[in-house]
């Protein structure tokens, strides 16, 4: 019995068709294009053929062959040669996979790809890549799902004259496991990835952009009016964000081994009982969430240093980069509309090899957040934090610091209706640089802020924020430590004012007007205004 017949359609030099019979299937997609201009002729051909057979005794498993090629000839008429935009590649693979509806799914395929480069009026074979791929998915239990995939690839060079690529052998692997118990009482998501690739050595530069549209600001710390890489900081005020950080390509590549591990774990006792009583009701008020993220790239070493994500103490001579994030949150009365308290912990570390040495950053934060909805119109939040910020650079050791700070921020919010809200907050911060060879910088910051938001009509919002900060600072001025510790403010009295007006002119057009004024310490008054119109499609 023929389930469907071969269909042919000719439209703009395209031929597509499908034929099926008792599990046997043939699929064809192809296109052919010819075009001519005064200087260039184009001939583009791309056919793709897939032939497969499914087997009932293997529960619908499929064995097949897939062949594709793409030939794009751009010929310069006057010179009768192929242009640099011409390319040609051919690839084919054999595959065997389970049915798409199976609860235990598997796949394996082996393929080869040949790439050609333009040389005069012909194509020259440059590279041959062979790839073996295999994967398994266990989906039978919706509360325990496992997915894994492994890819092995070799690349050989046929002609070094027309390619800068190097022979390579790479391995990529991915393992994902998601599980939960007791209807979501505990939910876990785990991801592990490994790979071996050619890694390009990194070099950064900062480039100017239109005022206020970047991320970084330049502080001339040594007063020589020359931009150095250690004089750029993430801008505290958007009006100072006049630079962005660019990754500059280099011609240096190294064989790198990468590892990625992500784990997310959440606990919600509320899912254990439908109608909790007594001690059960107290337990359901608690919930928690923990996250672990690790990323590492090395250039050698044993198996553990290459692919063990928990082995972060790798020799500097083998390390390209590593980063880790550990965070944990414990909630009490998280969904309670009247009051609740949160405990948090975050530890974020990174180490990166640049062309001129290593750069390391470290941020640890311990926090407590307490909220209380006093009445329907008044609510309050109190935050208490202790954090540590560290920065180390081999190429600029004078910029290194370890800043330990203690902060408390109470705030009171008045919201009589859905169109008006006013928030009064106070913040006290005490910070010091505890690095052994530092200047012992210390700062005390007292800050009071008033934020008012008013919805004029359904399509307009006015927001006004004013801040006064009194800063006491002991240490060397105009340094990265001072900028980080004071968050862009200056010793003495600091005044900040931000006004914004947003209006929706139509369903597709929005307008924003903003003003930012600040007077920090003895520096001159800075006034910045912006106007923006956005079209939403």
ABEGO torsion letter per residue (X at the ends): XBABBBBBBBBGGBBBBBBBBGGBBBBBBBBBBBBBBAABBBBBBBBBBBBBBBBAAAGGBBBBBBBBBBBBBBBBAAAGBBBAABBBBBBBBBBBBBBAABABBBBBBBBBBBBBBBBEABBBBABBBBBBBBBBBBAABAABBBBBBBBBBBBBBABAAABABBBBBBBBBBBBBBBBBGGGABBBBBBBBBBBBBBBBBBBBBBBBBBGABABBBBBAAGAGBBBAAABBBBABAAABABBBBBBBBABBBBBBBBBBBBBBBBBAAAABABBBEAAAAAAABBBBBBBBBBBBBAEEBAAAAABAABABBBAAABABBBBBBBBBBBBGAABAABBBBBBBBBBBBBBBBAAEBBBBBBBBBBBBBBBBABAABBBBBBBBBBBBBBBBAABAAABBBBBBBBBBBBBBBBABAABBBBBBBBBBBBBBABAABAGBBBBBBBBBBBBBBBABAABBBBBBBBBBBBBBBEBBGBAAAAAAAGGBBBEBBBBBBBBBBBBABAABBBBBBBBBBBBEABBBBBBBBBBBBBBX
